[in-house]
Amino acid sequence: MQANRYIPIAAFALALCGLFVGLLAFGTDLGGDANRYVGNGRQLWNGILGEAELGPLTVWQLFYLVPNLLISAGDRWIGEAFYGVSIGLNLAAFSTMVALLFALWTHYAKRPPGWRFVALALILMFALTTEVVRYNYAAYSSDILAMSWIGVCWYALGHAVLRRSMRCWLGAFAVAAVALFVRPTGVAVMSLVIAAALYVGLHRRLRSPVVLAAALIVLPALFAVTIWPYIITLNMEGVAWADRIVPNDVYNKYIGGVVVGIRPETYVVNPGSYGDFIEITLRRFSYYFVPLRSGYSLLHLGVNIAYIVYLWFLLYSGWRSLRAAGPPAARLAFLVVLGSYYFGVFHAMTFVEDWRYELPLWPGLWLLAGFGLLDRLGMLDIEGIGSAARSGS
């Protein structure tokens, strides 16, 4: 189970090369939230540097604190050159996430995986060029940085669960805490890490751990489908405390019937009731996991369907092999499913856009699929995973 330290380095280099090739194909553009980041960040820096009075921050501004400060700092002190620097940060962050996933996989491999594993794993992470890869080329954007940071969290969480390492648990909580200030999706990340700690910590002490697993699934669903639409309804009726809880952008999208941002055919027409807001939430949740859209070419649909088959095959293999490796590994497989579910629930309550808001979903799915790929190639050290969990190494 000795990890080959050179494979993650090679994966980083190959990922970076692949992203540069994509850069030639896609070109670059300015992220849609660039002006907001620069404007909000400028206010923060003016207050920090004593150039203006810094007023109280809204919850939404806190959720974007890191990109606000980072992007505005680049724009302020580097100027136009930060356009290229910000894209370089995206490429480096994505490649680092790829390297960390390879580091996790190779740690639990019987032997250093060869070129077949590396190639098939890279296909897993690069095949969705339109849905994933192209977001690396948006300047002044936080999407790839947030996605990659979630990949770091999965790396720490994977080791925490499989090795029962307190240091890795502390690392996972630290990464989740920072994620709260990178994008609002950090709420789902922190919820996942807390749920993971509860599930792993209480699993052996409960007579029926299935009840705990069911609670971790059902309670967020009840909140999202019953309480949250009710709060939206109260907001519409002018209740003050509801107005303070729901961000204006989220509320306006509910009132507009928005399901998938740029897909009007998915909208709910003239919503105005509690039932309408429940329908919007449920439809967003379903669309969050559907990689097909009307208007795609036959080639695009074909590629996506082929990818779905490939991904699901590896996910099933990963689920089966981790369950065979013992309770800690089986818990990690469950947590990947739970994390994907939490991202879907969170975005069902806020907003779903055409693939950009699905980016947080991928690192966890790739993690589980990578274990499945190791298993299909006969490289997964099932016995070693079990011994690592018992020894905490």
Backbone torsions as a table, in degrees:
resi	resn	phi	psi	omega
1	MET	NA	13.3	179.0
2	GLN	-65.9	122.9	-178.1
3	ALA	-73.4	142.5	174.6
4	ASN	-92.8	108.4	-172.6
5	ARG	-68.1	-16.5	-176.6
6	TYR	-83.7	-22.1	-178.7
7	ILE	-65.4	-47.2	176.2
8	PRO	-59.9	-36.1	178.0
9	ILE	-65.3	-43.1	178.3
10	ALA	-64.6	-39.6	178.7
11	ALA	-63.0	-40.4	176.8
12	PHE	-59.4	-47.3	-178.0
13	ALA	-64.9	-43.4	179.5
14	LEU	-65.5	-40.9	178.4
15	ALA	-62.4	-42.8	-179.8
16	LEU	-64.1	-40.8	178.0
17	CYS	-64.0	-42.8	178.4
18	GLY	-62.1	-38.6	179.1
19	LEU	-67.9	-35.2	176.8
20	PHE	-67.2	-36.1	175.1
21	VAL	-64.0	-43.4	177.3
22	GLY	-62.0	-33.9	177.8
23	LEU	-60.0	-39.4	178.1
24	LEU	-66.8	-33.1	-177.6
25	ALA	-80.3	-41.8	-173.4
26	PHE	-93.3	-28.7	-171.8
27	GLY	74.6	-168.0	-178.6
28	THR	-125.5	160.5	172.3
29	ASP	-149.9	172.6	-179.6
30	LEU	-91.4	128.9	179.5
31	GLY	-57.3	147.7	-175.6
32	GLY	-64.6	-22.6	-178.5
33	ASP	-102.6	14.1	-173.7
34	ALA	-57.5	-48.0	-177.1
35	ASN	-63.4	-35.6	178.9
36	ARG	-67.1	-42.6	178.8
37	TYR	-61.9	-46.6	-177.8
38	VAL	-64.9	-43.9	-178.5
39	GLY	-66.2	-48.5	179.4
40	ASN	-65.9	-39.8	179.4
41	GLY	-66.6	-35.8	178.8
42	ARG	-61.9	-41.4	177.0
43	GLN	-61.8	-41.6	179.9
44	LEU	-64.5	-47.4	-178.9
45	TRP	-65.9	-37.0	177.2
46	ASN	-61.3	-39.4	178.0
47	GLY	-70.9	-42.0	-179.3
48	ILE	-63.7	-39.5	-177.2
49	LEU	-86.6	2.0	177.7
50	GLY	76.6	16.5	-179.0
51	GLU	-85.9	-14.4	177.9
52	ALA	-159.6	164.6	179.1
53	GLU	-77.8	132.5	-179.5
54	LEU	-94.4	112.2	-179.8
55	GLY	-80.0	176.4	179.0
56	PRO	-64.9	141.4	-179.2
57	LEU	-89.7	142.2	174.0
58	THR	-77.1	164.1	177.8
59	VAL	-60.3	-39.8	-178.7
60	TRP	-65.4	-36.3	176.8
61	GLN	-67.5	-35.5	177.1
62	LEU	-66.0	-37.7	179.7
63	PHE	-63.1	-24.8	179.5
64	TYR	-110.9	22.6	-172.5
65	LEU	-59.0	-46.7	-176.9
66	VAL	-64.0	-53.0	178.7
67	PRO	-65.4	-32.9	176.5
68	ASN	-58.9	-48.3	-178.6
69	LEU	-70.5	-43.4	-176.2
70	LEU	-66.6	-51.6	-175.4
71	ILE	-68.4	-40.7	178.6
72	SER	-66.8	-36.5	177.8
73	ALA	-63.4	-43.3	177.7
74	GLY	-62.2	-43.3	179.7
75	ASP	-65.9	-34.4	-175.4
76	ARG	-75.5	-44.7	-170.6
77	TRP	-105.8	-19.0	178.5
78	ILE	-105.1	-30.8	177.5
79	GLY	78.4	-142.3	-175.1
80	GLU	-61.0	-27.5	-179.9
81	ALA	-64.3	-20.2	-178.4
82	PHE	-69.1	-19.5	175.7
83	TYR	-54.7	-50.9	178.9
84	GLY	-71.9	-36.6	179.6
85	VAL	-61.9	-41.6	-178.1
86	SER	-64.4	-37.6	176.1
87	ILE	-68.0	-39.0	175.8
88	GLY	-60.1	-38.3	176.5
89	LEU	-63.0	-40.4	177.0
90	ASN	-59.6	-48.8	-178.0
91	LEU	-61.8	-42.0	-179.9
92	ALA	-67.3	-40.1	-179.1
93	ALA	-65.9	-46.0	-179.6
94	PHE	-63.1	-43.6	-179.7
95	SER	-65.4	-36.0	176.8
96	THR	-64.9	-41.5	176.2
97	MET	-59.9	-43.3	177.7
98	VAL	-59.4	-45.4	-178.6
99	ALA	-63.1	-39.8	-180.0
100	LEU	-66.3	-39.3	176.7
101	LEU	-63.9	-42.1	176.1
102	PHE	-63.0	-38.1	178.2
103	ALA	-62.7	-40.2	178.3
104	LEU	-66.3	-46.1	-178.9
105	TRP	-63.5	-48.1	-175.5
106	THR	-67.2	-24.2	177.9
107	HIS	-64.2	-28.8	-177.6
108	TYR	-112.0	28.9	176.9
109	ALA	-101.6	148.1	178.5
110	LYS	-63.9	-35.1	-177.9
111	ARG	-149.6	162.7	178.1
112	PRO	-56.7	119.9	-179.4
113	PRO	-61.4	145.5	-178.7
114	GLY	-89.4	-164.9	-174.0
115	TRP	-66.1	-29.8	179.7
116	ARG	-62.7	-45.2	178.7
117	PHE	-63.1	-45.9	-178.7
118	VAL	-59.2	-46.4	-177.7
119	ALA	-65.0	-45.5	-177.7
120	LEU	-69.4	-34.0	177.0
121	ALA	-69.7	-38.2	177.4
122	LEU	-67.3	-36.5	174.6
123	ILE	-59.4	-40.6	179.0
124	LEU	-56.6	-37.5	-174.6
125	MET	-96.4	-11.2	-176.1
126	PHE	-119.3	-4.8	-175.0
127	ALA	-67.8	-33.5	-179.4
128	LEU	-86.5	76.9	-175.5
129	THR	-66.4	-44.8	-178.3
130	THR	-73.1	-38.0	-172.7
131	GLU	-83.6	-24.9	-175.9
132	VAL	-127.9	-59.6	-167.2
133	VAL	-61.2	-39.2	-172.7
134	ARG	-63.9	-20.8	-179.2
135	TYR	-71.8	-12.5	174.3
136	ASN	-65.7	-20.0	-170.9
137	TYR	-102.9	17.1	175.5
138	ALA	-96.0	115.0	179.9
139	ALA	-76.0	154.3	177.7
140	TYR	56.9	41.4	-176.3
141	SER	-126.6	152.9	179.9
142	SER	-111.4	1.9	-172.6
143	ASP	-63.1	-51.2	-178.3
144	ILE	-70.7	-36.2	177.5
145	LEU	-61.1	-43.1	179.1
146	ALA	-67.0	-43.4	178.6
147	MET	-60.0	-44.9	-178.8
148	SER	-66.9	-36.5	177.8
149	TRP	-65.5	-35.1	174.6
150	ILE	-65.4	-36.4	174.2
151	GLY	-61.0	-39.2	175.9
152	VAL	-61.8	-41.4	178.8
153	CYS	-62.0	-43.2	178.6
154	TRP	-64.4	-36.6	177.2
155	TYR	-60.2	-49.6	-180.0
156	ALA	-66.0	-41.5	-178.0
157	LEU	-67.6	-38.7	178.5
158	GLY	-59.8	-47.8	178.0
159	HIS	-66.6	-36.9	-179.8
160	ALA	-60.9	-43.0	-177.6
161	VAL	-75.1	-45.4	-174.9
162	LEU	-74.4	-33.3	-176.3
163	ARG	-104.3	-4.2	-175.9
164	ARG	51.4	48.0	-176.0
165	SER	-98.3	117.8	178.1
166	MET	-63.7	-35.8	178.4
167	ARG	-61.4	-40.6	178.6
168	CYS	-69.9	-35.4	175.0
169	TRP	-61.9	-44.9	177.8
170	LEU	-62.1	-38.5	177.2
171	GLY	-63.3	-42.1	179.5
172	ALA	-62.8	-42.4	178.6
173	PHE	-66.5	-38.4	179.1
174	ALA	-64.8	-43.6	178.8
175	VAL	-64.0	-41.9	178.9
176	ALA	-64.2	-36.8	178.6
177	ALA	-63.2	-42.8	177.5
178	VAL	-65.9	-37.1	-179.3
179	ALA	-59.1	-27.4	178.0
180	LEU	-61.8	-23.6	-177.5
181	PHE	-107.6	9.7	177.9
182	VAL	-99.4	-47.3	174.7
183	ARG	-154.5	159.9	178.4
184	PRO	-57.3	-23.7	177.9
185	THR	-58.9	-16.6	175.8
186	GLY	-57.2	-25.7	175.7
187	VAL	-61.0	-43.9	178.1
188	ALA	-67.2	-37.2	179.3
189	VAL	-63.8	-48.3	179.5
190	MET	-65.0	-38.3	177.0
191	SER	-60.5	-40.6	178.9
192	LEU	-63.7	-46.4	-177.5
193	VAL	-65.2	-40.5	176.8
194	ILE	-63.8	-45.3	177.9
195	ALA	-60.9	-39.6	179.1
196	ALA	-63.3	-43.2	179.1
197	ALA	-62.9	-42.2	177.8
198	LEU	-64.5	-45.4	-176.2
199	TYR	-65.2	-46.1	-179.3
200	VAL	-71.6	-41.5	-176.4
201	GLY	-69.9	-35.9	-175.6
202	LEU	-98.1	-8.9	-171.8
203	HIS	-56.6	-46.1	-176.0
204	ARG	-79.6	-14.5	-176.1
205	ARG	-94.3	-9.9	-178.3
206	LEU	-99.2	144.0	176.6
207	ARG	-67.2	-35.9	-179.2
208	SER	-129.9	86.9	179.6
209	PRO	-62.9	-17.0	177.6
210	VAL	-61.7	-34.3	178.9
211	VAL	-63.6	-41.9	177.7
212	LEU	-62.9	-45.5	179.0
213	ALA	-60.4	-42.2	179.3
214	ALA	-64.2	-38.7	179.3
215	ALA	-64.9	-39.9	179.3
216	LEU	-65.6	-21.9	178.1
217	ILE	-91.5	-46.9	-170.5
218	VAL	-74.7	-42.1	-175.0
219	LEU	-60.9	-46.6	175.5
220	PRO	-61.7	-35.0	179.2
221	ALA	-65.7	-42.3	178.8
222	LEU	-62.3	-41.8	178.7
223	PHE	-64.0	-45.3	-175.5
224	ALA	-67.7	-35.8	-171.8
225	VAL	-95.9	-20.0	-177.9
226	THR	-116.0	-56.8	-173.3
227	ILE	-73.6	-45.8	-177.1
228	TRP	-62.5	-47.9	175.7
229	PRO	-60.2	-30.9	177.6
230	TYR	-67.5	-39.8	176.8
231	ILE	-64.4	-39.0	175.6
232	ILE	-61.2	-41.5	178.8
233	THR	-62.4	-44.6	178.0
234	LEU	-63.5	-37.3	176.7
235	ASN	-61.3	-43.9	178.7
236	MET	-61.4	-32.8	-179.2
237	GLU	-84.4	0.6	173.9
238	GLY	89.2	17.0	177.5
239	VAL	-71.3	125.0	-169.6
240	ALA	-62.7	-46.6	-175.2
241	TRP	-66.2	-32.0	177.4
242	ALA	-68.3	-36.2	178.4
243	ASP	-64.6	-33.4	179.4
244	ARG	-73.9	-28.0	-177.2
245	ILE	-79.3	-42.0	-172.5
246	VAL	-91.4	120.2	175.5
247	PRO	-60.1	145.9	-176.8
248	ASN	-57.5	-40.4	-178.0
249	ASP	-62.8	-41.8	178.7
250	VAL	-65.9	-45.3	-179.7
251	TYR	-62.0	-44.7	-177.8
252	ASN	-62.8	-34.3	178.7
253	LYS	-71.4	-34.8	173.6
254	TYR	-64.1	-46.2	-178.8
255	ILE	-64.9	-31.2	177.8
256	GLY	-82.2	-2.6	179.4
257	GLY	72.7	19.4	-173.7
258	VAL	-70.8	127.9	174.1
259	VAL	-107.9	-70.4	172.2
260	VAL	-107.4	124.4	-166.5
261	GLY	-43.8	-57.1	-173.5
262	ILE	-102.3	21.3	-179.5
263	ARG	-120.5	81.6	-177.8
264	PRO	-57.0	-24.7	-179.6
265	GLU	-66.8	-14.6	179.0
266	THR	-92.2	-7.4	-171.6
267	TYR	-71.0	154.6	168.8
268	VAL	-92.3	125.5	-173.1
269	VAL	-79.2	128.6	174.9
270	ASN	48.0	57.4	178.1
271	PRO	-70.9	144.6	-179.8
272	GLY	-162.6	10.5	-177.0
273	SER	-133.4	165.4	177.4
274	TYR	-56.3	-42.7	179.0
275	GLY	-63.7	-37.3	177.8
276	ASP	-63.4	-40.6	-178.0
277	PHE	-71.3	-31.7	172.5
278	ILE	-63.9	-43.8	179.9
279	GLU	-62.0	-42.7	179.0
280	ILE	-60.2	-44.6	-179.3
281	THR	-62.1	-45.6	-179.2
282	LEU	-66.3	-39.9	-179.3
283	ARG	-68.8	-38.1	175.7
284	ARG	-60.9	-43.8	-179.2
285	PHE	-60.0	-42.4	-178.8
286	SER	-68.8	-42.1	-179.8
287	TYR	-69.2	-24.3	-179.0
288	TYR	-60.4	-29.8	-176.4
289	PHE	-105.3	10.4	-178.5
290	VAL	-106.4	113.5	-177.4
291	PRO	-86.6	15.3	-178.6
292	LEU	-117.9	140.4	179.8
293	ARG	-136.3	147.8	173.4
294	SER	-66.2	143.3	-177.3
295	GLY	99.0	-13.0	175.1
296	TYR	-70.0	146.8	175.2
297	SER	-70.9	163.7	178.0
298	LEU	-61.0	-37.3	178.5
299	LEU	-64.5	-44.3	179.9
300	HIS	-62.7	-45.3	178.0
301	LEU	-62.1	-41.1	-179.8
302	GLY	-62.6	-44.4	179.0
303	VAL	-62.2	-44.1	-178.9
304	ASN	-65.5	-40.4	178.6
305	ILE	-65.2	-42.7	177.1
306	ALA	-61.4	-39.8	178.9
307	TYR	-65.1	-42.2	179.2
308	ILE	-58.6	-44.7	179.2
309	VAL	-61.4	-45.9	179.2
310	TYR	-61.1	-46.9	-178.1
311	LEU	-64.3	-48.1	-178.0
312	TRP	-64.5	-35.7	176.6
313	PHE	-60.7	-45.5	-179.7
314	LEU	-72.6	-35.5	177.0
315	LEU	-62.5	-43.6	177.5
316	TYR	-62.0	-43.1	179.0
317	SER	-63.7	-41.5	178.6
318	GLY	-64.7	-43.3	178.5
319	TRP	-60.3	-47.4	-177.2
320	ARG	-65.6	-44.3	-176.6
321	SER	-69.9	-38.8	179.2
322	LEU	-68.9	-36.9	176.5
323	ARG	-64.4	-32.7	178.8
324	ALA	-74.8	-17.4	-176.6
325	ALA	-84.5	-2.4	178.2
326	GLY	116.5	170.5	-174.6
327	PRO	-55.5	-47.1	-179.3
328	PRO	-58.7	-43.5	179.8
329	ALA	-66.8	-38.4	177.6
330	ALA	-62.8	-36.1	177.9
331	ARG	-65.6	-38.7	177.6
332	LEU	-62.7	-42.0	178.0
333	ALA	-59.6	-43.7	178.2
334	PHE	-63.1	-39.9	-177.3
335	LEU	-67.0	-31.9	175.1
336	VAL	-62.7	-44.5	177.6
337	VAL	-63.9	-43.4	-179.5
338	LEU	-63.5	-42.5	179.2
339	GLY	-62.5	-42.1	177.5
340	SER	-60.9	-41.4	178.1
341	TYR	-63.0	-42.7	-179.7
342	TYR	-63.4	-39.9	177.3
343	PHE	-63.4	-40.5	178.2
344	GLY	-63.7	-43.8	179.5
345	VAL	-63.5	-44.7	-178.5
346	PHE	-60.3	-46.0	-177.7
347	HIS	-75.5	-23.5	172.3
348	ALA	-64.5	-30.2	179.7
349	MET	-85.3	-15.5	-175.3
350	THR	-118.0	-69.9	-173.7
351	PHE	-170.0	142.5	173.1
352	VAL	-122.2	126.7	176.9
353	GLU	-114.3	167.6	-177.3
354	ASP	-68.2	85.0	172.4
355	TRP	83.8	-29.4	-176.1
356	ARG	-62.4	-38.4	-178.4
357	TYR	-85.3	-4.3	172.4
358	GLU	-85.3	-8.1	-178.1
359	LEU	-54.8	-39.9	179.5
360	PRO	-62.2	-19.1	-177.0
361	LEU	-70.3	-32.5	-165.8
362	TRP	-71.2	-41.7	-175.9
363	PRO	-56.3	-42.4	179.5
364	GLY	-66.0	-42.4	178.5
365	LEU	-64.6	-40.4	177.8
366	TRP	-63.9	-37.6	179.1
367	LEU	-58.3	-50.7	-178.8
368	LEU	-67.0	-41.8	179.8
369	ALA	-63.8	-34.8	178.0
370	GLY	-63.3	-39.4	174.3
371	PHE	-64.0	-37.5	176.5
372	GLY	-63.4	-38.6	178.4
373	LEU	-65.7	-42.2	175.3
374	LEU	-57.8	-42.3	-179.0
375	ASP	-65.0	-44.1	-178.2
376	ARG	-64.9	-29.1	179.4
377	LEU	-90.8	4.4	178.2
378	GLY	71.7	26.9	-175.3
379	MET	-111.1	-8.8	-176.0
380	LEU	-76.1	126.7	-179.0
381	ASP	-89.4	81.7	-176.2
382	ILE	-62.6	-43.8	179.1
383	GLU	-65.3	-37.6	179.5
384	GLY	-66.1	-36.9	176.8
385	ILE	-62.0	-43.5	179.3
386	GLY	-63.4	-42.2	179.9
387	SER	-69.7	-33.2	177.4
388	ALA	-64.4	-39.6	179.1
389	ALA	-66.6	-38.7	-178.5
390	ARG	-71.2	-36.5	-177.3
391	SER	-89.5	-18.3	-177.4
392	GLY	72.6	25.0	-178.4
393	SER	-94.2	NA	NA
